[in-house]
Amino acid sequence: MTSEAAVSNDELDLHVDEEIKQHLDPKAPRSFFLFAGAGSGKTRSLVGALDYLREKAGARLRTRGQKVAVVTYTKAARDEIIRRTQFDPVIAVSTIHSFAWTLIAGFNHDIREWLRASLNADILELQAKENKGRAGTKASAERIADIASKRRRLTRLDTTKTFVYSPDSDNQGRDSLNHAEVLHLAGDFLKSKPVLREILRDGYPYILVDESQDTNRHIIEALFVFQAAHKDEVVVGLFGDMMQRIYSDGQPGLGGSLPYDWATPTKRLNFRCPRRVIELINKVREGTDQQTQIPCSSAAEGHVRMFVLPSKGIDKAAAETAICRYMAGLTADKKWHDEDSVKVLILEHRMAALRMGFDDLLAALYPISQFRTSLLDGSLPAVNFFSNLVLPLWDAKNDKFVIARIMRAVSPMLSPSALKNAPDQFEQLAKVQAAVDALLELLGGNPSVTFGEVLHNVEKTDLFVIPDALKVALAGAAAHAADAEDEQERTERDKAIADFLTIPFAQVRAYAKYVGGKARFDTHQGVKGLEFPRVMVVMDDHEARGFLFKYEKLFGGAADDGQTASTRRLFYVTCSRAERSLALVAYAENPGRVRDQLLANGWFKQEEISIGAP
């Protein structure tokens, strides 16, 4: 470590928080991007800024009917900031989707016309492809169904008086907007409508964005336009670290392409990690943005060990248990023996999916870029149809009261209009019961029943509202088998959903457990902002199939192409969760070569690398 790294002055970064307070001065407002690496106290700085505004500007804001907007990435982060600011109503904390809806809610005419233009453009594009394609194919059936779905929605626009949206549901109603539309609408409206920018200015002169590196690019771009239009009246503060960027729909290069008049305060202390882990993550980050961190004065030395094991012919669970035993002895920390006390992080979702049993589901949908973020955060309608509707019904199969509650809440067969129009309401209730019985019989009679078979069953009875993407898939399934030319015409989205529907429905349970944060394994998404005393990071290109991430390229010193850069960020995020000790487990075809690469790049000392399980 350098002499600077051994600094005992834990007040090194106090000037950063003071700088931020100066930028919040209403007489000289200045927008800023705060670089805050792992463990640097980003949330503490954010809360400190909010406390300052509550004290110095709270009375003025309340008098004017204004608030401070805080945009977070997760509901958990939202709730934590609300708690830490003592539930003060002048601090309006919301998730990105809630914030976006706050901007556009009530602009019903503008939303209608935006959707009209978007739907017409989509229809024209699909119709052009259909005119060039062959009739009677799967591709044609899917296009025709997609066109029909968009036309139905287009027809309903003029009778939709008020658009509705919930950040926490699948939004399947006839007058609903989906998550992607709300973000896109908010971004477009804020950029194109001066009146909306003025409304936002008058209501929220301070907008602070947490985890800005992952905030949807439509919103980030719009906030830059908003700030440029009112730079002497508002402050936009972005808090984040591009090295910890996780999702693909964030703004690329954020932090390196800021407007010239933005401030860039930087925090350098790491209060979380021991010295050895900080030294490692500084090495990992070399060659990216030149940012380095130093430990606080009380930081322990800590332990880091790398275990390189053969990827084949090995009992991986037993090897990882043996590594935990070794770490317990090395660190004199008996809690390494306790499975619940060791946080196991997986570098790739496919590894977790394979170990938990939903690999086919993930393999079908994850390669589609437009699905990726919503699949991982649990908001993809095509999957949620099964995880949020069918699975709860199956789990309630022995409880008639729960089944009745589910049906009343979500089934179109029990909607007020369906009951009102039914010739005999008792007969309608009997139809609902028959539909439920048919679905439960299908699920109970065949443990390998597929998503597609479940979908066809629901389609026959109208038990649930089927998302448009699945309606398109049903149309494609009804067409004749696709040939090579037909496959070329089909969209990657449609082929992916068709593949998904051939997978056993049973995989949805493990998927729901994973995205719900209830699995033993976690990935970088699941631990964003969190920290753990004992961390084990497991890397296996063979299990992960090297689709988006490939750690052997990273260890070998490959140039940062998209794949290597993504892997570097993953590795940085997972390693930087460790508060005391860190065990890295890499499965490789040639363990000796990986060891040599690691020694050559200087990330580890020779005694820190072991070939095989201890």
C-alpha positions in Angstrom: 0.0 0.0 0.0 1.1 3.6 -0.6 1.8 6.0 2.2 -1.4 7.7 1.2 -3.3 4.5 1.7 -2.2 4.4 5.3 -3.6 7.8 6.0 -5.1 8.1 9.5 -7.2 11.1 8.7 -10.8 9.8 8.2 -11.9 13.3 7.5 -10.2 13.2 4.1 -13.6 13.3 2.2 -15.4 15.8 4.4 -14.7 18.6 1.9 -16.7 16.7 -0.6 -19.9 16.9 1.4 -19.1 20.6 2.0 -18.7 21.1 -1.7 -22.1 19.5 -2.3 -23.7 21.9 0.2 -22.2 24.8 -1.7 -23.7 23.6 -4.9 -27.2 23.5 -3.3 -27.1 27.2 -2.6 -30.2 28.7 -4.3 -28.2 31.9 -5.1 -25.6 30.0 -7.0 -27.0 26.5 -7.9 -24.6 24.2 -9.6 -25.4 20.7 -10.8 -22.9 17.9 -10.1 -21.9 14.3 -10.5 -20.6 12.8 -7.3 -18.1 9.9 -8.0 -18.5 7.6 -5.0 -16.8 4.2 -5.3 -17.6 1.1 -3.3 -17.9 1.6 0.4 -17.2 5.4 0.2 -20.4 6.4 2.0 -22.4 7.5 -1.1 -25.7 7.2 0.8 -24.3 9.0 3.7 -23.4 11.9 1.5 -26.9 11.8 -0.1 -28.6 11.8 3.3 -26.2 14.6 4.5 -27.3 16.8 1.5 -30.9 16.1 2.3 -30.5 17.0 5.9 -28.8 20.2 4.9 -31.7 21.1 2.6 -34.2 20.3 5.3 -32.4 22.6 7.7 -31.5 25.5 5.4 -34.2 25.4 2.7 -37.0 23.4 4.3 -39.1 26.4 5.4 -38.7 28.2 2.0 -39.6 25.0 0.1 -42.7 24.4 2.3 -43.8 28.0 1.8 -43.6 27.7 -1.9 -45.2 24.3 -2.0 -41.9 22.8 -3.4 -40.1 19.5 -2.6 -36.7 17.9 -3.0 -37.0 15.0 -5.5 -34.8 11.9 -4.7 -34.8 9.2 -7.3 -33.7 5.7 -6.2 -33.3 2.4 -8.0 -35.1 0.1 -5.6 -38.0 0.2 -3.2 -35.6 -0.9 -0.4 -33.3 2.1 -1.1 -36.3 4.4 -1.2 -37.6 3.2 2.2 -34.1 3.5 3.7 -33.7 7.1 2.6 -37.2 8.0 3.8 -36.4 6.5 7.2 -33.0 8.3 7.4 -34.6 11.7 6.6 -37.2 11.1 9.4 -40.2 10.8 7.0 -40.0 14.5 6.3 -42.6 15.2 3.6 -40.5 17.9 2.0 -38.2 15.1 0.8 -40.1 13.2 -2.0 -38.3 9.9 -2.5 -39.4 7.6 -5.3 -38.2 4.8 -7.5 -37.3 5.7 -11.1 -40.7 4.3 -12.4 -42.7 6.3 -9.8 -40.7 9.4 -10.6 -41.4 9.0 -14.3 -45.1 8.5 -13.7 -45.2 11.6 -11.5 -43.9 13.6 -14.5 -46.5 12.4 -17.0 -49.6 11.4 -15.0 -52.6 13.4 -16.2 -51.1 14.3 -19.6 -53.7 12.0 -21.1 -54.0 13.7 -24.5 -50.3 13.9 -25.0 -49.8 10.2 -24.0 -52.6 9.2 -26.4 -51.0 11.0 -29.3 -47.5 9.6 -28.4 -49.0 6.1 -28.3 -50.9 6.7 -31.6 -47.7 7.7 -33.4 -45.7 4.9 -31.9 -48.3 2.2 -32.6 -48.8 3.5 -36.2 -45.0 3.4 -36.8 -44.8 -0.1 -35.5 -47.8 -1.2 -37.6 -46.3 0.3 -40.7 -43.0 -1.5 -40.1 -44.6 -4.8 -39.4 -46.9 -4.5 -42.4 -43.9 -3.7 -44.7 -42.3 -6.9 -43.5 -45.5 -8.9 -44.0 -45.8 -7.6 -47.6 -42.3 -8.8 -48.3 -42.7 -12.1 -46.5 -44.5 -15.4 -47.3 -48.1 -16.0 -46.2 -48.9 -19.0 -44.0 -45.6 -19.1 -42.1 -44.9 -18.8 -38.4 -43.3 -15.4 -39.1 -46.4 -14.3 -40.9 -48.7 -15.5 -38.2 -46.7 -13.7 -35.5 -46.6 -10.5 -37.5 -50.3 -10.6 -38.2 -51.1 -11.2 -34.6 -48.7 -8.4 -33.5 -50.4 -6.0 -36.0 -53.8 -7.0 -34.8 -52.8 -6.5 -31.2 -51.4 -3.0 -31.9 -54.5 -2.1 -34.0 -56.8 -3.1 -31.1 -54.9 -0.9 -28.8 -54.9 1.9 -31.4 -58.7 1.6 -31.6 -59.1 1.8 -27.9 -57.1 5.0 -27.6 -59.9 7.4 -28.3 -62.1 5.8 -25.7 -59.4 5.8 -23.1 -60.1 8.9 -21.1 -57.4 8.4 -18.4 -54.3 6.3 -18.6 -53.2 4.4 -15.5 -50.0 2.9 -14.3 -48.6 1.1 -11.2 -44.9 0.8 -10.7 -45.5 -2.4 -8.7 -47.7 -4.4 -11.0 -47.8 -5.9 -14.5 -50.3 -3.2 -15.8 -52.4 -5.5 -18.0 -55.5 -3.3 -18.0 -57.0 -1.9 -21.3 -56.0 1.7 -20.2 -52.6 0.8 -18.7 -49.1 1.8 -19.7 -46.3 -0.6 -19.3 -43.0 0.1 -17.5 -40.9 0.7 -20.6 -43.5 3.1 -22.1 -43.6 5.2 -18.9 -39.8 5.7 -18.9 -39.8 6.5 -22.6 -42.8 8.8 -22.4 -41.3 10.7 -19.4 -38.0 11.1 -21.2 -39.5 12.3 -24.4 -42.0 14.7 -22.8 -39.4 16.3 -20.5 -37.1 16.9 -23.5 -39.8 18.1 -25.9 -42.3 20.0 -23.7 -41.1 23.3 -22.1 -44.2 23.5 -20.0 -43.4 20.1 -18.4 -39.9 21.3 -17.6 -41.4 24.5 -16.0 -43.8 22.4 -13.9 -40.9 20.2 -12.7 -38.8 23.3 -12.0 -41.6 24.9 -10.0 -42.2 21.8 -8.0 -38.7 20.3 -7.5 -35.8 22.8 -7.6 -33.6 20.0 -6.4 -33.4 16.6 -8.0 -30.9 14.1 -6.6 -30.5 10.7 -8.4 -29.0 7.7 -6.6 -27.3 5.0 -8.5 -27.3 7.3 -11.5 -25.0 5.0 -13.5 -28.0 2.5 -13.8 -30.8 5.1 -14.1 -32.6 4.6 -17.4 -31.0 6.7 -20.2 -34.3 8.3 -21.3 -34.6 9.9 -17.9 -30.9 10.8 -17.6 -30.9 12.5 -21.0 -34.1 14.4 -20.2 -32.6 15.6 -16.9 -29.6 17.0 -18.8 -32.0 18.9 -21.1 -34.1 20.1 -18.1 -31.0 21.3 -16.2 -29.6 23.1 -19.3 -32.9 25.0 -19.7 -33.0 26.1 -16.0 -29.4 25.9 -14.8 -29.7 29.1 -12.7 -32.8 27.8 -11.0 -32.4 24.1 -10.3 -29.8 21.6 -9.1 -29.6 18.1 -10.6 -27.2 15.9 -8.5 -26.1 12.5 -9.7 -24.6 10.1 -7.3 -22.9 7.0 -8.6 -19.9 5.1 -10.0 -19.7 3.9 -13.6 -17.5 1.0 -12.4 -20.6 -0.3 -10.6 -22.9 0.0 -13.6 -25.0 -3.1 -13.8 -28.0 -2.7 -16.1 -27.7 -2.2 -19.9 -30.3 0.5 -20.2 -28.4 3.1 -18.3 -26.6 6.1 -19.9 -23.3 5.0 -21.5 -20.3 7.0 -20.5 -22.1 8.9 -17.8 -19.5 10.9 -15.8 -17.1 11.3 -18.7 -19.4 13.4 -20.9 -20.9 15.9 -18.5 -21.8 19.5 -19.4 -18.8 21.8 -18.9 -20.4 23.7 -16.0 -21.1 20.6 -13.9 -19.1 20.0 -10.7 -17.4 16.6 -10.2 -16.7 16.0 -6.5 -14.9 12.8 -5.8 -14.8 10.6 -2.7 -11.7 8.5 -2.1 -12.0 6.8 1.2 -13.4 3.3 1.4 -15.0 2.6 4.8 -16.2 -0.9 4.1 -13.4 -3.1 2.9 -10.1 -4.2 4.5 -6.8 -3.0 3.1 -6.1 -6.1 1.0 -9.5 -6.0 -0.7 -9.1 -2.3 -1.5 -5.7 -3.0 -3.0 -7.3 -5.7 -5.2 -10.2 -3.6 -6.4 -7.9 -0.7 -7.2 -5.9 -3.1 -9.4 -9.1 -4.4 -11.1 -10.1 -0.8 -11.9 -6.7 0.2 -13.4 -7.0 1.1 -17.0 -10.6 2.3 -16.8 -11.1 5.7 -15.1 -7.9 6.0 -13.0 -10.0 6.3 -9.8 -8.4 4.7 -6.7 -9.5 4.4 -3.1 -7.7 4.3 0.2 -8.7 2.6 3.4 -9.9 4.3 6.5 -7.5 4.4 9.5 -9.3 1.6 11.3 -9.3 -0.8 8.4 -8.0 -4.3 9.1 -5.5 -5.9 6.7 -8.0 -8.5 5.7 -7.6 -11.7 3.7 -8.0 -12.5 0.0 -7.5 -16.0 -1.5 -8.0 -17.2 -5.1 -8.7 -20.9 -5.7 -8.4 -22.1 -9.3 -10.1 -25.5 -9.8 -10.7 -27.7 -12.8 -14.1 -27.1 -14.5 -14.8 -30.8 -15.1 -14.5 -34.0 -13.0 -15.0 -32.2 -9.7 -17.6 -32.1 -7.0 -18.1 -28.3 -6.9 -20.3 -28.2 -3.9 -17.8 -30.3 -1.9 -14.9 -28.1 -3.1 -16.6 -24.9 -2.1 -17.3 -26.4 1.3 -13.6 -27.3 1.7 -12.7 -23.8 0.8 -15.0 -22.4 3.5 -13.2 -24.7 6.0 -9.8 -23.4 4.8 -10.9 -19.8 5.1 -12.2 -20.4 8.7 -8.7 -21.6 9.6 -6.9 -18.9 7.7 -9.0 -16.0 9.2 -9.6 -17.5 12.6 -13.3 -16.8 11.9 -15.5 -19.8 12.7 -18.5 -18.3 10.9 -16.9 -19.4 7.6 -18.2 -22.9 8.7 -21.8 -21.5 8.8 -23.4 -21.6 5.4 -25.8 -18.8 6.3 -22.9 -16.5 7.4 -21.1 -16.7 4.0 -22.4 -14.7 1.1 -22.0 -16.6 -2.1 -21.9 -14.4 -5.1 -22.2 -15.7 -8.7 -20.6 -13.7 -11.5 -23.2 -14.7 -14.0 -27.0 -15.3 -13.9 -26.7 -18.4 -15.9 -24.6 -20.0 -13.2 -27.2 -19.3 -10.6 -29.9 -20.5 -13.0 -28.1 -23.8 -13.6 -27.5 -24.4 -9.9 -31.1 -23.5 -9.0 -32.9 -25.2 -11.9 -34.2 -22.5 -14.2 -31.4 -22.5 -16.8 -33.6 -23.2 -19.8 -35.9 -20.3 -18.9 -33.0 -17.9 -18.6 -31.3 -19.3 -21.7 -34.4 -18.7 -23.8 -35.0 -15.0 -22.9 -31.8 -13.5 -21.5 -30.1 -13.1 -24.9 -32.8 -10.7 -26.0 -31.5 -7.2 -25.0 -35.0 -5.7 -24.7 -35.9 -8.4 -22.2 -32.8 -8.5 -20.1 -33.4 -5.8 -17.5 -37.1 -6.6 -16.9 -36.3 -10.4 -16.8 -33.7 -9.8 -14.0 -35.8 -7.3 -12.0 -38.9 -9.5 -12.2 -41.0 -7.2 -14.4 -41.2 -9.1 -17.8 -44.9 -9.6 -18.5 -44.4 -12.8 -20.5 -42.9 -14.5 -17.5 -44.9 -12.7 -14.8 -48.0 -14.1 -16.3 -46.9 -17.4 -15.0 -45.0 -16.4 -11.9 -47.6 -13.9 -10.6 -50.8 -15.5 -11.7 -50.5 -19.2 -12.5 -48.0 -20.1 -9.8 -49.9 -18.5 -6.9 -53.1 -20.2 -8.1 -51.3 -23.6 -8.1 -49.8 -23.0 -4.7 -53.3 -22.2 -3.4 -54.8 -25.4 -4.9 -55.9 -26.7 -1.5 -57.3 -23.4 -0.2 -60.6 -22.4 -1.9 -60.7 -19.0 -0.1 -57.3 -18.0 -1.5 -58.3 -19.2 -4.9 -61.5 -17.1 -4.7 -59.5 -14.1 -3.7 -57.1 -14.5 -6.6 -59.9 -14.9 -9.1 -61.8 -11.9 -7.8 -58.6 -9.7 -8.0 -57.3 -10.7 -11.5 -59.7 -12.9 -13.6 -61.6 -11.2 -16.4 -64.3 -13.9 -15.9 -65.1 -12.2 -12.6 -64.8 -8.6 -13.7 -67.8 -6.4 -13.0 -68.6 -6.2 -16.7 -68.4 -10.0 -17.1 -70.7 -10.6 -14.2 -73.1 -7.8 -15.3 -73.3 -9.2 -18.9 -73.6 -12.9 -17.8 -77.2 -14.3 -18.4 -76.8 -16.2 -15.2 -74.3 -15.2 -12.6 -74.4 -18.6 -10.9 -73.6 -20.2 -14.2 -70.7 -17.7 -14.7 -69.3 -18.7 -11.3 -69.5 -22.4 -12.3 -67.5 -21.6 -15.5 -64.8 -19.9 -13.4 -64.7 -23.0 -11.1 -64.4 -25.3 -14.2 -61.6 -23.2 -15.6 -59.7 -23.3 -12.4 -60.2 -27.0 -12.1 -59.0 -27.6 -15.6 -55.8 -25.6 -15.0 -55.1 -27.3 -11.7 -55.7 -30.7 -13.2 -53.2 -29.9 -16.0 -50.6 -28.7 -13.5 -51.1 -31.6 -11.1 -51.3 -34.4 -13.7 -48.0 -33.8 -15.5 -44.9 -32.5 -13.7 -43.2 -31.7 -17.0 -46.1 -29.6 -18.4 -44.7 -26.7 -20.4 -45.4 -23.0 -20.2 -47.0 -23.3 -23.7 -49.4 -26.0 -22.5 -50.4 -23.9 -19.5 -50.9 -20.9 -21.8 -53.1 -22.9 -24.2 -55.2 -24.0 -21.3 -55.7 -20.5 -20.1 -56.5 -19.3 -23.6 -59.4 -21.8 -23.9 -61.1 -20.6 -20.7 -60.2 -16.9 -20.6 -59.2 -17.4 -17.0 -56.5 -14.7 -17.0 -55.7 -11.7 -19.3 -52.9 -12.9 -21.6 -50.1 -10.4 -22.4 -49.8 -9.3 -26.0 -46.4 -11.0 -26.5 -47.9 -14.3 -25.5 -50.8 -13.8 -27.8 -48.4 -13.4 -30.7 -46.7 -16.6 -29.6 -50.0 -18.4 -29.6 -50.6 -17.3 -33.2 -47.2 -18.5 -34.3 -47.7 -21.8 -32.6 -50.9 -22.4 -34.6 -49.0 -21.9 -37.9 -47.2 -24.7 -39.7 -43.6 -25.7 -38.8 -41.1 -23.1 -39.7 -38.5 -23.8 -42.4 -35.1 -22.1 -42.7 -36.4 -19.1 -44.7 -39.2 -18.6 -42.2 -36.9 -18.7 -39.3 -34.9 -15.9 -40.8 -38.0 -13.7 -41.1 -39.1 -14.2 -37.5 -37.9 -11.7 -35.0 -35.5 -12.8 -32.3 -38.1 -11.7 -29.7 -40.7 -14.0 -31.2 -38.3 -17.0 -31.5 -37.2 -16.5 -27.9 -40.7 -16.5 -26.5 -41.6 -19.5 -28.6 -38.6 -21.3 -27.1 -39.6 -20.2 -23.7 -43.0 -21.8 -24.1 -41.5 -25.2 -24.7 -39.8 -25.2 -21.2 -41.3 -26.9 -18.2 -43.5 -24.7 -16.1 -41.9 -26.0 -13.0 -38.8 -23.8 -13.6 -40.8 -20.7 -12.8 -40.7 -21.4 -9.1 -36.9 -21.2 -8.9 -36.9 -18.2 -11.1 -39.4 -16.4 -8.8 -37.3 -17.3 -5.8 -34.2 -15.9 -7.5 -35.6 -12.5 -8.7 -37.3 -12.2 -5.3 -34.0 -12.2 -3.5 -34.7 -15.4 -1.6 -32.0 -17.6 -3.1 -28.7 -18.6 -1.4 -26.9 -17.4 -4.5 -26.8 -13.8 -5.4 -25.4 -11.8 -8.3 -24.1 -8.3 -8.5 -27.7 -7.0 -9.1 -28.9 -8.5 -5.9 -26.2 -7.1 -3.6 -26.0 -3.6 -5.1 -25.1 -1.3 -2.1 -24.8 -4.2 0.4 -21.9 -5.5 2.3 -21.0 -8.8 4.1 -18.3 -9.9 6.4 -17.5 -13.1 4.5 -17.8 -13.2 0.7 -17.2 -16.1 -1.7 -17.3 -15.2 -5.4 -17.8 -18.2 -7.7 -16.7 -17.9 -11.4 -17.3 -20.6 -14.0 -17.2 -19.8 -17.7 -18.4 -23.3 -18.5 -21.5 -23.0 -16.3 -22.2 -19.4 -17.4 -21.6 -20.4 -21.1 -19.6 -17.1 -21.4 -22.6 -15.3 -23.0 -22.0 -11.8 -21.7 -19.2 -12.3 -19.2 -15.9 -14.2 -19.4 -13.6 -14.0 -16.5 -10.7 -15.8 -18.2 -10.4 -13.1 -20.8 -10.3 -10.5 -17.9 -7.6 -12.4 -16.0 -5.6 -12.9 -19.2 -5.3 -9.1 -19.6 -7.5 -8.9 -22.7 -8.4 -5.4 -23.9 -11.7 -4.1 -22.6 -14.1 -5.0 -25.3 -17.8 -5.0 -24.3 -17.5 -8.5 -22.8 -14.4 -7.9 -20.8 -15.5 -4.5 -19.6 -18.8 -6.1 -18.3 -16.8 -8.8 -16.5 -14.5 -6.3 -15.0 -17.4 -4.4 -13.5 -19.0 -7.5 -12.2 -15.7 -8.6 -10.6 -15.3 -5.2 -9.0 -18.8 -5.1 -7.6 -18.7 -8.6 -6.1 -15.2 -8.3 -4.6 -16.0 -4.9 -3.1 -18.9 -6.3 -1.0 -16.4 -7.9 1.5 -15.9 -6.3 4.9 -13.4 -8.8 6.3 -12.4 -11.7 4.0 -12.8 -12.7 0.4 -12.6 -16.1 -1.2 -12.5 -16.2 -5.0 -13.3 -19.6 -6.7 -12.6 -19.9 -10.4 -13.3 -23.1 -12.4 -11.1 -23.4 -15.5 -10.2 -25.8 -18.2 -6.5 -25.1 -17.5 -6.0 -24.0 -13.9 -2.3 -23.6 -14.2 -2.6 -21.1 -17.1 -5.1 -19.0 -15.1 -2.7 -19.0 -12.1 0.1 -17.8 -14.4 -2.2 -15.1 -15.8 -3.1 -13.9 -12.4 0.5 -13.7 -11.3 1.4 -11.8 -14.4 -1.2 -9.1 -14.1 -0.2 -8.5 -10.5 -3.6 -8.8 -8.9 -2.5 -11.6 -6.4 0.6 -12.7 -4.6 1.8 -16.2 -5.3 0.8 -17.4 -1.8 -2.7 -16.1 -2.3 -3.4 -18.5 -5.3 -4.2 -22.2 -4.8 -4.6 -24.8 -7.5 -7.4 -27.1 -6.6 -9.4 -27.3 -3.4 -7.5 -27.1 -0.1 
